[in-house]
Each structure stands twice: as C-alpha cells, then as structure tokens.
Amino acid sequence: PSGRWVYVCDLGADQIHHLRIDDAHNVEFVASTDLPAGSGPRHITFHRDCSGRTFAYLASELDNTVSAFAHDDATGKLERIQDPILASPPGEPLSGPGILPTNRTTADTSTTSSAAKHADPPG
C-alpha cells in the first residue's frame, strides 16, 4: 500500500514472501509469512481503513480459504488476525457456470478436483 513492500504468494511453499523496496528502488528479501500446509496462497490484496490501519486479505487456492492479516508498514510484517475462513460452503463445486476457474478443488480436500467430478460432456 505504501509502495515500500512487495508481497509474493508462493503456492508451492505455502508462504507469503516480503520484499522491501528502498528509496533507490533496490529490492531486498526480508522475511516470509508461513501459512497452513497445503493451503496454496494465490492472491493477496490490501485495504487501509479510515483510521489509517492497513489489512491484507489472502485467497488460498488449494484449501479454498480467505485469511486476514494486520500489516505493519514499518517492518512489512503480516500478522494473522483470525483463522482462515472457507470461501464457499464445504462440498460446493468450485467450477461451473458463473464461477471463476481459479479454484479447482473442494473444501473437503479430495484428491479428485471438483472440475473433474462435475465436467460437462463435450458438445
């Protein structure tokens, strides 16, 4: 949000990497925020409230959750402020008409993707 930090979602490592940008526009790795194993972080966005506090919201692809963090602009730290919540009801298909194809599994973490279970025949 301040232009001083870049956050990289690492789906394979289940981490968010924190990179600091200095006044000379050099980029330096600072730290990583660990996430639950198998969560698959995909998208992160930030929101500054009317009091000036900044929060980050993370969508995790593999476990179909949304997580919320407090953001410290001085240190770049992301501090989880609640347990991850399901982005859709358990067992709901995550593909089909009107549903974006970013999540390919169901919240029950089955090995067969929801898209494969509910695929329409060709034609």
N, C-alpha and C positions, 0 to 999 in steps of 0.2 A: 503493500500500500504506500510506503514512503519512497519507493524506488531504490532503497538500500539493500533489499533482500530479494533473492530468487529461491523459490521452493520447488524441488523436483520430486514428483511422485515416482517411487521405484516399486513397481508392481511385483517384481521377482523377489526383492529383498524385504518386502513389507516394511518400507521405511519412507520417510519424507526427508530429503537431504536439504540442508540450509546452506546457501551460498551468499556471502556478503559482497556487495559492490561498493568499492571505496570511491573517494572523490576523483581519482584518476581513472575510474572505470575498470579497475582491476577486479577480477572475480576470485574469491577465496572460499574454499570449503571450510565450514565452521563446525557443523555437527549434523546429526541425524536424529529424527524422532522415530522410535521403534513403534510398530503397530502390531496388532494381533497377527500371529502366524496364519497365513492363508487368506488374509483379508483382501489383498490386491488393491492397494491405493491407486486411484486413476485420475481424479480431478480434484483440485483444491481452489477455493475462492475465498476472498476476504471481504469483510464488512466492517466499517467504522461506525459506531453508534453515535448518538447526538452528544454524548459526554466525552467523546474522543477515544474511547476504548476500541481496540481492533480485535475481531474474532475471525478465525479461519474455520471453514466448513469443508470437510473432506468426503467425497463419494468413493467408496471402495467397491470395486467391481466384483470380486470373487465371492465375498460374503454378503453383498447387496446391502451395505450399511452406510449411514451418514454419521460422521463424528464431528464434534465441535471442540475447538481449542481457543484459549486466550492467546493472543500474540503479543510478545514483548519486542517493540521495535529497537530498543537499545541493544538487546542481546540476540535477537532473532528466534528466541525460544518459543516453541509451541507447547502449551500446557493443556492437556486434555481436561475439559471441564464437565464432561458427562460420559457415560458409557455409550458406545456406538448403538444406534437405533436402526432397526430394519427399515429399508426404503420402501418396501412393499410387504403386504401380508405374506406369512410363510406359505410356501407351496404355490403361490401365484405364478403363472407363466410370465417370463420376462421378455417375451418376444411375441409378435403378432401385430395385427392392425393397430396403428396409433401408438405403438410402443417403440421407443428408440432402441437400436441394436447395441448399445454399449454394454449391457449386462447379458451374459449368456448362460447363467446358471440360476438355480433357485436358492432361496434362503436355507433349504434343508441340506445344502452342500452335497447333493447327489452327484455321482460321477458322470451321469448322462445329462447333457445340457438340456435345459427346458426347450431350447430351439429345436433340438433333435427330436425330443419327445412329441412336440406339437407341430412338426413341419407339415405343411400342406403338400399334397402330391403335385408334381409338375402339371402345368396347364391350367 
